[in-house]
Amino acid sequence: MNLIVLDTETTGLNALDGHRVIEIGCVMLVNRRHTERRFHSYLNPGRSIDPEAQEVHGITEQFLEDKPAFREVVGQFLEFVRGSELVIHNAPFDLGFLNQELELAGSSTRLEDICEVTDSLDVARQMHPGQRNSLDALCRRYGVDNSGRDLHGALLDAEILADVYLALTGGQTTLTLEGVSVGEDPTETLETGFRGDAAFPVISADEAEITEHRRWLELLGPDTPWRAIDEAKDLPGG
């Protein structure tokens, strides 16, 4: 099953208040490897954009005037995502908007019916309970470059989230795309895409994480083998 990392931008925060999707960005991973396959579209929502939302993504009503309505791209969108596993950060937000758009376009399809959905925010919360798990926070934690993210953008955020999700779930993110071009089957062209000489960042524990580690050692007692390993490593904060 292909992984498709998806993000949206909207006119406001709540679909139930009549807010609409104005940008969809999707990137496809095959065998947990990057490909050049993308779905990206700006959309004319037929309504105003909340000033607070515009401050986040910078998309203006004037920019969207000549863009297609969702109903004009719905077929392409569904064809791209159907049968895939969707990875979405805070999935209920995007699913609520996209399912509403499908309904308004006259489709009875819901994304959960044609795709498996993974909420990367839930995954991050399980792995890092009690910590910040926003996309920016995860970029800092895993050394993912988000320096170009002055404003949110659906395609940019999907590309960043793809790297974060691979790091979060133990995959590799520095890969080549040799031999890949639009229209080719990525399952045939990415078999040897791993760069074995890639340098991956080493993420050191911060003081709060070390303190929590020490607390767990105390709970486990003096005979736990982890204490001996910990002392051998001479971690700071001990």
C-alpha positions as CSV (number, residue, x, y, z in Angstrom):
1,M,0.0,0.0,0.0
2,N,1.3,3.4,-1.0
3,L,1.7,6.1,1.7
4,I,0.3,9.5,0.8
5,V,1.1,12.4,3.1
6,L,-1.7,15.0,2.9
7,D,-2.3,18.5,4.1
8,T,-4.8,21.3,3.5
9,E,-5.2,25.0,3.9
10,T,-8.6,26.5,4.6
11,T,-10.6,29.7,4.9
12,G,-11.0,29.3,8.6
13,L,-10.9,26.8,11.5
14,N,-14.3,25.1,11.4
15,A,-15.9,23.3,8.5
16,L,-19.2,23.4,10.3
17,D,-19.2,27.2,10.1
18,G,-19.1,27.0,6.3
19,H,-15.3,27.3,5.9
20,R,-13.8,25.7,2.8
21,V,-10.6,24.1,1.6
22,I,-8.4,26.5,-0.5
23,E,-5.3,24.3,-1.0
24,I,-4.7,20.5,-1.1
25,G,-1.1,19.1,-1.1
26,C,-0.3,15.4,-1.3
27,V,3.0,13.6,-1.7
28,M,3.4,9.9,-2.4
29,L,5.9,7.5,-0.8
30,V,6.4,4.1,-2.2
31,N,8.1,1.4,0.0
32,R,8.7,4.3,2.4
33,R,10.7,6.1,-0.2
34,H,10.1,9.5,-1.7
35,T,8.8,9.8,-5.2
36,E,8.0,12.7,-7.5
37,R,4.3,11.9,-7.6
38,R,2.3,14.8,-6.2
39,F,-1.3,16.1,-6.2
40,H,-1.5,19.8,-5.6
41,S,-4.2,22.3,-6.3
42,Y,-5.3,25.7,-5.1
43,L,-9.1,26.1,-4.9
44,N,-11.6,28.9,-5.2
45,P,-13.8,28.5,-2.1
46,G,-16.5,30.9,-3.2
47,R,-16.3,32.7,0.1
48,S,-14.1,35.1,2.1
49,I,-11.0,34.0,4.0
50,D,-10.8,34.8,7.7
51,P,-8.0,37.3,8.5
52,E,-6.6,35.0,11.1
53,A,-6.3,32.1,8.6
54,Q,-4.7,34.3,6.0
55,E,-2.0,35.3,8.5
56,V,-1.1,31.6,8.8
57,H,-1.0,30.6,5.1
58,G,-0.8,34.0,3.3
59,I,-3.3,33.0,0.6
60,T,-5.5,35.8,-0.6
61,E,-9.0,35.9,-2.1
62,Q,-7.6,37.7,-5.1
63,F,-5.0,34.9,-5.7
64,L,-7.8,32.3,-5.7
65,E,-10.2,34.1,-8.1
66,D,-9.1,32.2,-11.2
67,K,-8.5,28.8,-9.4
68,P,-10.8,25.8,-9.9
69,A,-13.6,24.9,-7.5
70,F,-13.2,21.6,-5.6
71,R,-15.8,19.9,-7.8
72,E,-13.6,20.5,-10.8
73,V,-10.7,18.6,-9.4
74,V,-12.5,16.0,-7.2
75,G,-12.1,13.2,-9.8
76,Q,-8.3,13.7,-10.0
77,F,-8.0,13.9,-6.3
78,L,-9.9,10.7,-5.5
79,E,-8.0,8.9,-8.2
80,F,-4.7,9.9,-6.7
81,V,-5.6,8.9,-3.1
82,R,-7.9,5.9,-3.6
83,G,-6.5,2.7,-1.9
84,S,-3.6,4.4,-0.2
85,E,-2.7,5.0,3.4
86,L,-3.2,8.7,4.1
87,V,-0.8,10.2,6.7
88,I,-2.3,13.5,8.1
89,H,-1.2,15.6,11.1
90,N,-4.3,16.1,13.2
91,A,-6.4,14.1,10.8
92,P,-9.9,15.0,12.1
93,F,-9.3,18.6,11.0
94,D,-8.4,17.8,7.4
95,L,-10.9,14.9,7.0
96,G,-13.7,17.1,8.3
97,F,-13.0,19.7,5.6
98,L,-12.4,17.3,2.8
99,N,-15.4,15.1,3.5
100,Q,-17.5,18.2,3.6
101,E,-16.1,19.3,0.2
102,L,-16.9,15.8,-1.2
103,E,-20.5,16.2,0.0
104,L,-20.8,19.7,-1.5
105,A,-19.5,18.3,-4.8
106,G,-22.3,15.8,-4.9
107,S,-20.1,12.8,-3.9
108,S,-21.2,10.2,-1.3
109,T,-17.5,9.1,-0.9
110,R,-15.8,9.6,2.5
111,L,-12.0,9.4,2.5
112,E,-12.1,6.9,5.4
113,D,-14.1,4.5,3.1
114,I,-11.5,4.4,0.3
115,C,-8.2,5.0,2.3
116,E,-6.6,3.9,5.5
117,V,-6.0,7.0,7.6
118,T,-3.0,7.4,10.0
119,D,-3.0,10.5,12.3
120,S,0.7,11.4,12.7
121,L,-0.2,13.6,15.6
122,D,-1.6,10.6,17.5
123,V,1.6,8.6,16.6
124,A,3.8,11.5,17.9
125,R,1.7,11.8,21.1
126,Q,2.2,8.1,21.8
127,M,5.9,8.3,21.3
128,H,6.4,11.6,23.1
129,P,3.7,12.0,25.7
130,G,3.5,15.3,27.5
131,Q,5.7,17.0,24.9
132,R,4.9,19.4,22.1
133,N,4.1,17.5,19.0
134,S,3.3,20.2,16.4
135,L,4.9,19.9,13.1
136,D,7.5,22.5,13.9
137,A,8.3,20.9,17.2
138,L,8.8,17.5,15.5
139,C,11.0,19.1,12.9
140,R,13.3,20.4,15.7
141,R,13.2,17.0,17.5
142,Y,14.1,15.0,14.4
143,G,16.4,17.4,12.7
144,V,14.1,18.0,9.7
145,D,14.7,21.2,7.8
146,N,11.7,23.5,7.9
147,S,13.6,26.7,7.3
148,G,11.4,27.6,4.3
149,R,8.2,27.4,6.4
150,D,7.7,31.1,7.0
151,L,4.0,30.6,6.1
152,H,2.0,27.4,6.1
153,G,1.4,25.8,2.7
154,A,-0.4,22.5,2.0
155,L,2.2,21.0,-0.4
156,L,5.2,22.3,1.6
157,D,3.8,21.0,4.9
158,A,3.0,17.6,3.3
159,E,6.6,17.4,2.1
160,I,7.9,18.3,5.5
161,L,5.5,15.9,7.2
162,A,6.7,13.1,5.0
163,D,10.2,13.5,6.3
164,V,9.0,13.8,9.9
165,Y,6.8,10.7,9.6
166,L,9.6,8.6,8.2
167,A,11.8,9.7,11.0
168,L,9.1,9.3,13.6
169,T,8.4,5.7,12.5
170,G,12.0,4.7,12.0
171,G,12.4,5.1,8.3
172,Q,15.1,6.9,6.2
173,T,14.5,10.3,4.7
174,T,17.6,11.0,2.6
175,L,17.0,9.2,-0.6
176,T,17.8,9.7,-4.3
177,L,15.2,9.8,-7.0
178,E,17.4,8.6,-9.8
179,G,15.5,7.4,-12.9
180,V,12.1,8.8,-11.7
181,S,10.1,10.9,-14.0
182,V,6.5,11.9,-14.3
183,G,4.4,9.0,-15.5
184,E,6.9,6.2,-14.6
185,D,6.0,3.5,-12.1
186,P,7.9,4.5,-8.9
187,T,7.8,0.9,-7.7
188,E,10.1,0.0,-10.6
189,T,12.4,3.0,-10.4
190,L,13.1,3.4,-6.7
191,E,14.4,-0.1,-5.8
192,T,18.0,1.1,-5.4
193,G,17.2,4.6,-4.2
194,F,18.9,4.5,-0.8
195,R,22.0,6.6,-0.4
196,G,24.2,4.5,1.8
197,D,26.7,7.4,2.4
198,A,24.0,9.7,3.8
199,A,24.7,11.4,7.1
200,F,21.8,11.3,9.5
201,P,21.5,13.7,12.4
202,V,22.2,12.5,16.0
203,I,19.5,13.8,18.3
204,S,20.7,14.2,21.9
205,A,18.3,14.0,24.9
206,D,17.5,17.4,26.4
207,E,17.6,18.0,30.2
208,A,13.8,17.3,30.6
209,E,14.1,14.0,28.8
210,I,17.2,13.0,30.9
211,T,15.4,13.9,34.1
212,E,12.4,11.7,33.0
213,H,14.8,8.9,32.2
214,R,16.4,9.1,35.7
215,R,12.9,9.0,37.2
216,W,12.1,5.8,35.4
217,L,15.3,4.2,36.6
218,E,14.4,5.0,40.2
219,L,11.0,3.3,39.7
220,L,12.7,0.3,38.2
221,G,14.9,-0.2,41.2
222,P,18.7,-0.7,41.7
223,D,18.9,-4.0,40.0
224,T,17.7,-3.0,36.6
225,P,20.2,-3.7,33.8
226,W,19.3,-0.3,32.4
227,R,21.0,1.4,35.3
228,A,24.3,-0.3,34.5
229,I,24.0,0.8,30.9
230,D,23.1,4.3,31.9
231,E,26.1,4.6,34.2
232,A,28.4,3.2,31.6
233,K,27.3,5.8,29.1
234,D,27.8,8.5,31.8
235,L,24.8,10.5,30.6
236,P,24.8,14.1,31.7
237,G,22.3,15.0,34.5
238,G,23.2,12.1,36.7
